[in-house]
Amino acid sequence: MHEVEALAAQFKASLALQFQYRAAQVIWLVFFVLQPVVFLSIWSAVAQALGGQVGGYEPRALAAYFVCSMWVIHLTFNGVLVFFETRVRRGDFSVLLVRPIHPIVADIADNFAYKTLTLPLLGLATAILIVVIQPMIEPPSWAIAAFVPALLLAFLVRFVSAWIVALSAFWLTRTQAVIQAYLLLVLFLGGQAAPLSLLPPWAQAIAWLSPFPWMLAFPTELLVGRLTPAETITGLGMQLVWSVASLALLGLCWRAAARHYTAVGG
């Protein structure tokens, strides 16, 4: 109950604060829109050079994939990797550790506030893209229904995973190398840079066993309408497995980080 009240209070405070920095929010949103557009341009050119399709995707299907992935990326991302290291170095956790709730609650509230402010603009950008690139999005009704839990589980896995990576700041002076390695894995194994069917078979096998496609590629392909009911059930099962695993790992890493922080005089 305390967590819910704290989440609501932090959300209101963060919403008011972020509303004062609307220009910064727009700049971040432009990045979320431009990145999939760039990838779409590259892979559409490849598809045309190969006779009209690549990895089972023709240009309009690629457009659908990247428009849907733009939304999945935006709705699941966790910006904690940007500021976590600075927060540790400044000693901010000295205050956060004495609070009765986990520090991740405030980060979730801040994340929700940012997305609440930027969703209308993302919707406008999507409407323009649909007119310009004409994506072929034809999911069956059951896929749309299954997308809701798939998106929630994708958010859980991605948010918690990013927090676990960010915890490396308790042991490392600089975490940029760790963060960049993590982001590269999300980029390629998560299906952010390209649909997973465009990867070589060995890379697809590695991706399937990792948490990354269940953060992005799976809900995106579900919304586009490229998955069968059996594939959807399997994907939801994998998301549940990685949700439990990531939460368990977060608990272990957070306790170790808090002990280390206290031991060195944080």
C-alpha positions in Angstrom: 0.0 0.0 0.0 2.8 2.4 0.9 4.4 1.6 -2.5 1.2 2.6 -4.4 0.8 5.8 -2.5 4.5 6.7 -3.0 4.1 5.9 -6.7 1.1 8.1 -7.1 2.8 11.0 -5.2 6.0 10.7 -7.1 4.1 10.6 -10.4 2.3 13.8 -9.7 5.5 15.6 -8.7 7.5 14.2 -11.6 4.7 15.2 -14.1 4.8 18.8 -12.8 8.6 18.9 -13.0 8.9 17.4 -16.4 6.2 19.6 -17.8 8.6 22.5 -17.3 11.1 20.9 -19.6 8.9 20.3 -22.6 11.7 21.2 -25.1 13.9 18.4 -23.7 11.0 15.9 -23.9 10.5 16.8 -27.5 14.2 16.3 -28.3 14.1 12.8 -26.7 10.9 12.0 -28.6 12.5 13.0 -31.9 15.2 10.4 -31.2 12.5 7.7 -30.6 10.9 8.6 -34.0 14.0 9.1 -36.1 15.8 5.8 -35.1 13.2 3.4 -36.5 12.7 5.6 -39.6 16.5 5.3 -40.3 16.4 1.5 -39.8 13.3 1.3 -42.1 15.1 3.2 -44.8 18.1 0.9 -44.7 16.2 -2.3 -44.7 13.7 -1.2 -47.3 16.6 -0.4 -49.6 18.0 -3.9 -48.9 14.6 -5.5 -49.7 14.3 -3.7 -53.0 17.9 -4.7 -53.9 17.1 -8.3 -53.2 14.0 -8.5 -55.3 11.3 -7.0 -53.1 11.7 -8.6 -49.7 14.3 -9.5 -47.0 13.9 -12.0 -44.2 10.2 -12.6 -45.2 9.5 -8.8 -45.0 8.5 -6.7 -48.0 8.7 -2.8 -47.7 5.2 -2.3 -46.3 5.7 -5.1 -43.8 9.0 -3.6 -42.7 7.2 -0.2 -42.3 4.6 -1.9 -40.0 7.4 -3.6 -38.0 9.3 -0.4 -37.3 6.2 1.7 -36.6 5.0 -0.8 -34.1 8.5 -1.3 -32.6 8.7 2.5 -32.2 5.7 2.3 -29.8 7.0 -0.8 -28.0 10.5 0.8 -27.5 8.9 4.0 -26.2 6.5 2.2 -23.8 9.1 -0.2 -22.4 12.3 1.9 -22.2 14.0 2.8 -18.9 16.0 6.0 -18.8 17.7 5.1 -15.5 20.9 4.2 -17.3 21.4 7.8 -18.1 21.6 9.1 -14.6 22.2 6.2 -12.3 26.0 6.4 -12.1 25.8 10.1 -11.2 23.3 9.4 -8.5 25.6 6.9 -6.9 28.7 9.2 -7.1 26.8 12.1 -5.5 25.8 9.9 -2.6 22.0 10.3 -3.3 21.4 6.7 -2.1 22.3 7.7 1.4 18.8 9.2 1.6 17.1 6.7 -0.6 18.3 3.7 1.6 16.6 5.0 4.7 13.2 5.3 3.0 10.7 2.5 3.6 10.1 1.8 -0.1 12.5 0.5 -2.8 14.1 3.3 -4.9 12.9 1.7 -8.0 9.3 2.9 -7.2 10.3 6.5 -7.8 12.0 5.6 -11.0 8.9 3.9 -12.2 6.8 7.0 -11.4 9.3 9.3 -13.2 9.1 6.9 -16.2 5.3 6.9 -16.3 5.3 10.7 -16.1 7.6 11.1 -19.1 5.6 8.7 -21.2 2.3 10.4 -20.2 3.6 13.7 -21.5 5.1 12.4 -24.7 2.4 10.0 -25.8 0.2 12.6 -27.6 3.3 13.8 -29.6 4.2 10.2 -30.5 0.6 9.6 -31.6 0.9 12.6 -33.9 4.2 11.4 -35.3 2.7 8.0 -35.9 -0.3 9.4 -37.8 2.1 11.3 -40.1 4.3 8.1 -40.6 1.2 6.1 -41.5 0.2 8.5 -44.2 3.8 8.7 -45.6 5.0 5.1 -45.4 1.7 3.2 -45.4 2.6 0.3 -43.1 0.7 -2.9 -43.5 -0.6 -3.7 -40.0 -3.2 -6.4 -40.0 -3.2 -8.2 -36.6 -6.1 -10.6 -35.8 -8.3 -9.6 -32.8 -6.8 -12.3 -30.6 -3.3 -10.9 -31.2 -4.4 -7.4 -30.2 -5.8 -8.8 -27.0 -2.6 -10.8 -26.3 -0.5 -7.7 -27.0 -1.7 -6.1 -23.7 -0.1 -8.7 -21.4 2.8 -9.1 -23.7 3.6 -5.3 -23.5 3.2 -5.3 -19.7 5.6 -8.2 -19.3 8.0 -6.7 -21.8 8.0 -3.5 -19.8 8.7 -5.5 -16.6 11.6 -7.4 -18.1 13.2 -4.4 -19.8 12.8 -2.0 -16.8 14.2 -4.4 -14.3 17.0 -5.6 -16.5 18.1 -2.0 -17.1 18.0 -1.4 -13.3 20.2 -4.5 -12.8 22.7 -3.2 -15.3 22.7 0.3 -13.7 23.6 -1.3 -10.3 27.1 -1.9 -11.6 27.7 1.7 -10.7 28.0 0.6 -7.1 31.2 -1.3 -8.0 32.6 0.5 -11.0 33.8 4.1 -11.3 32.6 4.4 -14.8 29.8 2.2 -16.2 29.6 3.5 -19.8 31.2 0.3 -21.2 28.8 -1.9 -19.4 25.8 0.2 -20.5 26.9 0.3 -24.1 27.4 -3.4 -24.2 23.8 -3.9 -22.8 22.3 -1.4 -25.3 24.1 -3.2 -28.2 22.5 -6.5 -27.1 19.1 -4.9 -27.0 19.7 -3.2 -30.4 20.5 -6.5 -32.2 19.2 -9.4 -30.2 16.1 -7.4 -29.1 15.0 -6.7 -32.7 15.4 -3.0 -32.4 17.7 -2.6 -35.4 16.0 -5.2 -37.5 13.4 -8.0 -37.3 15.1 -11.1 -35.9 14.4 -13.1 -39.0 17.1 -11.0 -40.7 19.7 -12.3 -38.3 21.7 -15.4 -39.1 20.3 -18.7 -37.6 22.9 -18.9 -34.9 22.2 -15.3 -33.8 18.4 -16.1 -33.8 19.1 -19.1 -31.5 21.1 -17.0 -29.1 18.5 -14.3 -29.1 15.6 -16.7 -28.4 17.4 -17.9 -25.2 18.1 -14.4 -24.0 15.7 -11.9 -22.4 16.2 -9.3 -25.2 13.6 -10.4 -27.9 10.9 -10.7 -25.2 11.4 -7.0 -24.4 10.9 -5.8 -27.9 10.7 -8.2 -30.9 8.0 -10.5 -29.5 5.4 -7.8 -28.7 6.2 -6.0 -31.9 5.7 -9.1 -34.1 2.5 -9.9 -32.2 1.1 -6.4 -32.9 2.1 -6.6 -36.5 0.3 -10.0 -36.8 3.2 -12.2 -37.7 2.8 -14.8 -34.9 0.7 -17.9 -34.6 -1.3 -18.6 -31.4 1.2 -21.3 -30.5 4.1 -18.9 -31.0 2.3 -16.4 -28.9 1.7 -18.8 -26.0 5.4 -19.8 -26.1 6.4 -16.1 -26.1 4.2 -15.2 -23.2 5.7 -18.2 -21.3 9.2 -17.0 -22.0 8.3 -13.5 -20.8 7.0 -14.9 -17.6 10.2 -16.9 -17.1 12.3 -13.9 -17.7 10.1 -11.7 -15.5 10.5 -14.0 -12.5 14.3 -14.4 -13.2 14.9 -10.7 -13.5 13.0 -9.9 -10.4 14.9 -12.5 -8.4 18.2 -11.3 -9.8 17.3 -7.7 -9.0 16.6 -8.7 -5.4 20.0 -10.3 -5.1 21.9 -7.5 -6.8 20.2 -4.8 -4.9 20.9 -6.3 -1.5 24.6 -6.8 -2.5 24.8 -3.2 -3.8 23.2 -1.8 -0.7 25.7 -3.7 1.5 28.6 -2.6 -0.6 27.5 1.0 -0.5 27.1 1.0 3.2 30.4 -0.8 3.7 32.4 1.9 1.9 30.8 4.7 3.8 27.9 5.7 1.4 
